[in-house]
Amino acid sequence: MQISGVPSVIVLTGATGFIGSATLEALAGRPGVRVRALARVPGAEREGVEWVRADLTDPGSLRGVCEDASALVHLASYIGRDEERCRAVNVAGTASLLAEVARAGVKRVVHLSTAAVYGNRPHRDIEVDGIVPDPVSPASRTRLAAEAPALAAGGVVLRPGLVLGAGDRWVVPALAELVSRVPARWDGGRALLSVVGVTELARLIEALATTSDPFPAGIHHASHPTPVTIGDLMSALTAHGIVPPVEEDWPWDRCVTALHAHPGVVTERQFSLLARDYHQQSAPIWHLTPVGSRTWCQWAGLSFRAPHTDREDHQK
C-alpha cells in the first residue's frame, strides 16, 4: 500500500470511539501508513495521525477529506434512539462521505455495520443474510441502510456481534445490570453468542485497509469464528469480579418475568440479544485476510482484564 516511499493515507471516521480508538492504534502503529482521522472534536496529537474537524451531518465539512487517500475506514455511527439523528448520521452522512470517496477515486472502503441488523430472532450458525435482516431499532435500521452506499462503492461491510474490551460501555455494563435484575443462569446458560475482542476486530480492520491481498468486497460477519455460550461468558466475568456468581437455572419465561419485575435501563429486546442464541458464521473473513484469529481462551483473557480494571469507567 506504500508507493515510492510516500506513506499511504487511510481516512478513518469514528477514531475517538470504542472500536475506532483501537483501530487508530492499529493503523498508526503500521509502518508506511498515515491516518487522516475525522472527528467533530479532534483527539490528542500523535505521530502519523492528522486530525481533521468534520461532521457527518455537515457535507461541507467532508469536502476533500478523501483526497490522495488509499482507503476509507468508516466506523462512525450514531446508535441512540433518535430516529431523525440516526438517519442524518448513519444514512445521509455515510452517503455524503461515500460521495467524497467517489470524487477522490478511493478504491478501498471498509465499513462497519452490526449483526443487530438481524433483529430479535434467535439464530445459530447463519451465513450472511442466512435469515432476512429485520432490524427493530432506529440505530440498526439505519445502519443496515448505510451498508448500501458502501457496497455500491465496492467496499467491505463488516457485521460484528458483541464487541468486548477496554472502552466497552454497552456489553459488560448491560450484563452486570441484567444479573442484578435476573439473578440466575438464563435458560441454563446455553445460548450461543458471536463475540469478538475489540483489539482483534481492530487488527482485522487494519488488515483490510492495508493488505495487498485481493480485497474481499461484500458483507462479512466479523466475530470470532468460535461462538461462546452466555454461561461461559458470565463465568469469565464472575472470575474477574465483574458480576456475582449465580446458583439457579431459570427458564426463559421466568427470566423475562423477573426482568419486568425489576425495571432498569436494559430492555427486553436487548436482554434477548445477550441471553438467547445470536450466532453468525464468521470464519470466512479471517481466512480471507492475513490476520488469523486467536482461540477464545487466548483473547478472552485479554478482553476481560480491561473491563475489570476500568470497572468504574464502565459504570459511568
KEVO-948051 format. One record per residue (C-alpha): residue in three letters; x, y negated, z; residue number from 1. Coordinates in steps of 0.5 Angstrom, whole numbers, plus 500, padded with zeros to 3 digits. Layout:
{"ALA",{X,Y,Z},NUM}
...
//
This chain:
{"MET",{500,500,500},1}
{"GLN",{506,495,500},2}
{"ILE",{508,492,494},3}
{"SER",{515,489,492},4}
{"GLY",{517,488,500},5}
{"VAL",{510,484,500},6}
{"PRO",{506,486,506},7}
{"SER",{499,489,505},8}
{"VAL",{494,484,507},9}
{"ILE",{488,488,511},10}
{"VAL",{482,484,512},11}
{"LEU",{479,486,519},12}
{"THR",{472,484,522},13}
{"GLY",{470,485,529},14}
{"ALA",{477,485,531},15}
{"THR",{475,483,538},16}
{"GLY",{470,488,539},17}
{"PHE",{471,495,543},18}
{"ILE",{472,499,536},19}
{"GLY",{475,493,533},20}
{"SER",{481,492,538},21}
{"ALA",{483,499,538},22}
{"THR",{483,498,530},23}
{"LEU",{487,492,531},24}
{"GLU",{492,495,535},25}
{"ALA",{493,501,530},26}
{"LEU",{494,496,524},27}
{"ALA",{498,491,527},28}
{"GLY",{503,497,529},29}
{"ARG",{504,499,522},30}
{"PRO",{510,497,518},31}
{"GLY",{508,493,512},32}
{"VAL",{501,491,514},33}
{"ARG",{499,484,516},34}
{"VAL",{492,484,519},35}
{"ARG",{487,478,517},36}
{"ALA",{483,478,523},37}
{"LEU",{476,475,522},38}
{"ALA",{472,472,528},39}
{"ARG",{468,467,531},40}
{"VAL",{473,466,537},41}
{"PRO",{480,468,535},42}
{"GLY",{484,473,539},43}
{"ALA",{491,472,542},44}
{"GLU",{496,470,537},45}
{"ARG",{501,476,536},46}
{"GLU",{506,478,530},47}
{"GLY",{503,481,524},48}
{"VAL",{496,478,525},49}
{"GLU",{493,472,522},50}
{"TRP",{486,470,526},51}
{"VAL",{481,466,521},52}
{"ARG",{475,463,524},53}
{"ALA",{469,466,520},54}
{"ASP",{462,468,522},55}
{"LEU",{458,473,518},56}
{"THR",{452,468,518},57}
{"ASP",{455,463,515},58}
{"PRO",{457,465,508},59}
{"GLY",{461,458,507},60}
{"SER",{466,461,513},61}
{"LEU",{467,467,509},62}
{"ARG",{469,464,502},63}
{"GLY",{476,466,500},64}
{"VAL",{478,471,506},65}
{"CYS",{479,477,502},66}
{"GLU",{484,473,497},67}
{"ASP",{490,477,496},68}
{"ALA",{488,483,501},69}
{"SER",{489,490,499},70}
{"ALA",{483,493,503},71}
{"LEU",{477,490,508},72}
{"VAL",{475,494,514},73}
{"HIS",{468,492,516},74}
{"LEU",{467,493,523},75}
{"ALA",{463,487,526},76}
{"SER",{455,488,527},77}
{"TYR",{450,486,532},78}
{"ILE",{447,491,536},79}
{"GLY",{442,487,540},80}
{"ARG",{434,488,540},81}
{"ASP",{433,481,536},82}
{"GLU",{431,484,529},83}
{"GLU",{432,477,526},84}
{"ARG",{439,476,528},85}
{"CYS",{440,484,526},86}
{"ARG",{438,482,519},87}
{"ALA",{442,476,519},88}
{"VAL",{449,479,521},89}
{"ASN",{448,486,519},90}
{"VAL",{445,486,512},91}
{"ALA",{446,479,510},92}
{"GLY",{452,478,513},93}
{"THR",{455,484,510},94}
{"ALA",{452,482,503},95}
{"SER",{456,476,503},96}
{"LEU",{462,479,506},97}
{"LEU",{462,484,500},98}
{"ALA",{461,479,495},99}
{"GLU",{467,476,497},100}
{"VAL",{470,483,496},101}
{"ALA",{468,483,489},102}
{"ARG",{470,476,488},103}
{"ALA",{477,477,490},104}
{"GLY",{478,484,487},105}
{"VAL",{479,488,493},106}
{"LYS",{479,495,491},107}
{"ARG",{478,499,498},108}
{"VAL",{473,498,503},109}
{"VAL",{472,501,510},110}
{"HIS",{465,500,513},111}
{"LEU",{463,502,520},112}
{"SER",{456,505,521},113}
{"THR",{453,509,526},114}
{"ALA",{450,516,527},115}
{"ALA",{444,513,530},116}
{"VAL",{441,512,523},117}
{"TYR",{438,519,524},118}
{"GLY",{433,516,530},119}
{"ASN",{431,520,535},120}
{"ARG",{430,527,532},121}
{"PRO",{435,532,536},122}
{"HIS",{439,536,531},123}
{"ARG",{445,541,530},124}
{"ASP",{451,541,525},125}
{"ILE",{448,537,520},126}
{"GLU",{452,535,514},127}
{"VAL",{451,527,511},128}
{"ASP",{444,526,511},129}
{"GLY",{442,533,513},130}
{"ILE",{436,530,516},131}
{"VAL",{433,524,513},132}
{"PRO",{435,518,516},133}
{"ASP",{430,515,521},134}
{"PRO",{433,509,525},135}
{"VAL",{428,506,530},136}
{"SER",{432,500,533},137}
{"PRO",{433,494,529},138}
{"ALA",{440,495,530},139}
{"SER",{440,502,527},140}
{"ARG",{435,500,522},141}
{"THR",{439,494,519},142}
{"ARG",{446,498,520},143}
{"LEU",{443,503,515},144}
{"ALA",{441,498,510},145}
{"ALA",{448,495,511},146}
{"GLU",{451,501,508},147}
{"ALA",{448,500,501},148}
{"PRO",{453,494,499},149}
{"ALA",{459,498,502},150}
{"LEU",{457,504,498},151}
{"ALA",{456,500,492},152}
{"ALA",{463,497,492},153}
{"GLY",{466,504,492},154}
{"GLY",{467,504,500},155}
{"VAL",{468,509,505},156}
{"VAL",{462,509,510},157}
{"LEU",{463,512,517},158}
{"ARG",{458,514,522},159}
{"PRO",{461,516,528},160}
{"GLY",{457,519,534},161}
{"LEU",{458,517,541},162}
{"VAL",{465,513,542},163}
{"LEU",{469,513,548},164}
{"GLY",{475,510,551},165}
{"ALA",{477,504,554},166}
{"GLY",{473,498,553},167}
{"ASP",{466,502,552},168}
{"ARG",{460,498,555},169}
{"TRP",{455,503,553},170}
{"VAL",{456,510,553},171}
{"VAL",{459,511,560},172}
{"PRO",{455,506,564},173}
{"ALA",{449,509,561},174}
{"LEU",{451,516,563},175}
{"ALA",{452,513,570},176}
{"GLU",{445,510,571},177}
{"LEU",{442,516,568},178}
{"VAL",{445,520,573},179}
{"SER",{442,516,579},180}
{"ARG",{435,516,576},181}
{"VAL",{435,523,574},182}
{"PRO",{440,527,578},183}
{"ALA",{440,534,575},184}
{"ARG",{443,537,569},185}
{"TRP",{439,535,564},186}
{"ASP",{435,541,560},187}
{"GLY",{441,545,563},188}
{"GLY",{446,541,560},189}
{"ARG",{446,545,554},190}
{"ALA",{445,539,549},191}
{"LEU",{451,539,543},192}
{"LEU",{454,532,542},193}
{"SER",{458,529,537},194}
{"VAL",{463,524,540},195}
{"VAL",{470,521,539},196}
{"GLY",{475,517,542},197}
{"VAL",{476,510,540},198}
{"THR",{483,511,539},199}
{"GLU",{482,517,535},200}
{"LEU",{477,513,531},201}
{"ALA",{482,507,530},202}
{"ARG",{487,512,527},203}
{"LEU",{482,514,522},204}
{"ILE",{480,507,520},205}
{"GLU",{487,505,520},206}
{"ALA",{489,511,515},207}
{"LEU",{483,510,511},208}
{"ALA",{485,503,510},209}
{"THR",{493,504,508},210}
{"THR",{494,511,506},211}
{"SER",{496,512,498},212}
{"ASP",{492,519,498},213}
{"PRO",{486,519,494},214}
{"PHE",{480,514,497},215}
{"PRO",{474,519,499},216}
{"ALA",{469,514,498},217}
{"GLY",{462,515,500},218}
{"ILE",{458,517,507},219}
{"HIS",{462,521,512},220}
{"HIS",{461,523,519},221}
{"ALA",{466,520,524},222}
{"SER",{466,524,530},223}
{"HIS",{471,529,533},224}
{"PRO",{470,536,529},225}
{"THR",{468,540,535},226}
{"PRO",{462,538,539},227}
{"VAL",{461,538,546},228}
{"THR",{456,539,551},229}
{"ILE",{453,534,555},230}
{"GLY",{454,539,561},231}
{"ASP",{462,539,560},232}
{"LEU",{462,531,558},233}
{"MET",{458,530,565},234}
{"SER",{463,535,569},235}
{"ALA",{469,531,566},236}
{"LEU",{466,524,568},237}
{"THR",{465,527,575},238}
{"ALA",{472,530,575},239}
{"HIS",{474,523,575},240}
{"GLY",{470,520,580},241}
{"ILE",{465,516,575},242}
{"VAL",{459,520,576},243}
{"PRO",{457,524,582},244}
{"PRO",{456,532,582},245}
{"VAL",{449,534,581},246}
{"GLU",{447,541,583},247}
{"GLU",{440,543,580},248}
{"ASP",{438,544,573},249}
{"TRP",{431,541,571},250}
{"PRO",{427,542,564},251}
{"TRP",{427,536,559},252}
{"ASP",{419,534,561},253}
{"ARG",{421,534,569},254}
{"CYS",{427,529,567},255}
{"VAL",{423,525,563},256}
{"THR",{418,524,568},257}
{"ALA",{424,522,573},258}
{"LEU",{427,517,568},259}
{"HIS",{420,513,568},260}
{"ALA",{419,514,576},261}
{"HIS",{426,510,577},262}
{"PRO",{426,504,572},263}
{"GLY",{432,502,569},264}
{"VAL",{436,499,563},265}
{"VAL",{437,505,559},266}
{"THR",{430,507,555},267}
{"GLU",{427,514,554},268}
{"ARG",{430,513,547},269}
{"GLN",{437,512,549},270}
{"PHE",{436,518,554},271}
{"SER",{434,523,548},272}
{"LEU",{440,520,544},273}
{"LEU",{445,522,550},274}
{"ALA",{442,528,553},275}
{"ARG",{439,532,547},276}
{"ASP",{442,535,541},277}
{"TYR",{445,530,537},278}
{"HIS",{451,533,533},279}
{"GLN",{453,532,526},280}
{"GLN",{459,536,522},281}
{"SER",{465,531,522},282}
{"ALA",{471,536,520},283}
{"PRO",{471,533,512},284}
{"ILE",{473,526,513},285}
{"TRP",{479,529,518},286}
{"HIS",{481,534,512},287}
{"LEU",{481,528,507},288}
{"THR",{486,524,511},289}
{"PRO",{493,524,513},290}
{"VAL",{491,523,521},291}
{"GLY",{489,530,523},292}
{"SER",{485,531,530},293}
{"ARG",{487,533,537},294}
{"THR",{483,538,540},295}
{"TRP",{477,536,545},296}
{"CYS",{482,537,551},297}
{"GLN",{487,533,549},298}
{"TRP",{484,527,547},299}
{"ALA",{478,527,552},300}
{"GLY",{483,527,558},301}
{"LEU",{486,520,555},302}
{"SER",{479,518,553},303}
{"PHE",{476,518,560},304}
{"ARG",{482,516,564},305}
{"ALA",{481,509,561},306}
{"PRO",{473,508,564},307}
{"HIS",{475,511,571},308}
{"THR",{481,506,571},309}
{"ASP",{477,500,569},310}
{"ARG",{470,502,572},311}
{"GLU",{469,495,575},312}
{"ASP",{469,492,568},313}
{"HIS",{464,498,565},314}
{"GLN",{459,496,570},315}
{"LYS",{459,488,569},316}
//
